[in-house]
């Protein structure tokens, strides 16, 4: 499967992370907490952006490096989601669903990193 990837837009993890960005923007559209909103949007955007940037660098070492950055941003966003849930800023079920998506993306990133380390 990896061999059929010719552009970052083909990567399922990039597609999932783009979906996550849209969800974050939609859920925080009416938020008045501009600091947290900005930080969460930046963390979300960082995930697909780093996947794309790393892919475009055209070296395996740099791609892996940027995948780790994307994974870190995913953890940052998940932490902020827990904060929203604890402060009752966002519905608990919505938060839990988004947290699950961040876990899925983190797992996908881990698998891609492992594949890139072992086979490229």
N, C-alpha and C positions, 0 to 999 in steps of 0.2 A: 504494500500500500504506500509506504513512504516514497518509493521510487516514482509514483505517479504524481507527486506533489511538485508542481513547477512554479507556483507562486504562493505567497502567504495566504491569499484569499481562499486557497484550496484546503487549508488546515482547519479541521473541525474545531480545534481549541480556539482558533482565532474567531470563527463564527460564533461559538458559544460565548466568548468574551465580549463580542460586539453586542450580542443579545443582552448580556448583563449590563452593559453601559446604558442601553435603552431603558431597561427596567429601573436602574438607579435614577436616571434623569426623570422618568415618569413619576416614580414614587416620591421624589424630592421636589417636584415642580412647585409646590405651594409652600415649601418649608421657609420659615422666617429665620431659621438659624443659618445665616449665610456662611459663617466660618466652617461649620461642620459640613454643610451642603457642598461647599467648594472643595473641601478636603476629600470628601467621599467621591465626588465627581472626578477629581484628579486621579485618585487611586484607581477608580474603575477604568478611566480612559487609558491609564498607564499600562493596563494588562494587554489589550490588543495592540497598542502602539509599540510596546517593547517586543512583542512577538513579531510584528511586521519589521521593525528596525533590525532586529537580529537576523531575520531571514534575508533581508536585503544586503546585509554585510558580506554575504557570500563566503564566509569561513565558518566551519563547524564550531570552532572555539568561541568565536564571537556570538554565534547563534545561541549556543548553550548559555553563555554569560547573560544575554538578554532574556532568555527563558527564565533564568533564576530571578532576574529583576521583576519580571511579570508575576512570578510565583510569590515574591515578597509583597508586591502590590495587592495581590489577591488576599493574602493574610492580613494586610493593613485594612482592607475594605471589610473583611469579615469581622475584625475587631470593632470597627465603627458600627457595623450592623448590630452587634451585641449591645453596644452603647445605646443605640436607638431603641432597642427592645427594652433594655433595663430602665430607660428614662420614659418609656411608654410614648415615644414620639411617633413610632410606626407600629402598626398592628403586629402582634406577636406571630400570628400565622404567616403574614407576609414576610416578616423578618426571617422566620425559620425557612421558608421556601427559598429566599434569596441566599441565605447562608448555605443551604444545600447546593445551590448552583455554584457558589464560590468553592465549596469542597470538591465538587465535580471538576471544575476547571483546574484547581490545584492538582488533583489526581491526574488529569490529562497532561498537565505540564510536567509532572514528575515522570510519567511514562515516556513522554517525548524526549525529555532530558536523558533518561536512561537509554532509550533507543539511539539517540545521537551520540552518546558516549561509547556505546558498544559496537555500533555498526558503521560509523562514519569516521 
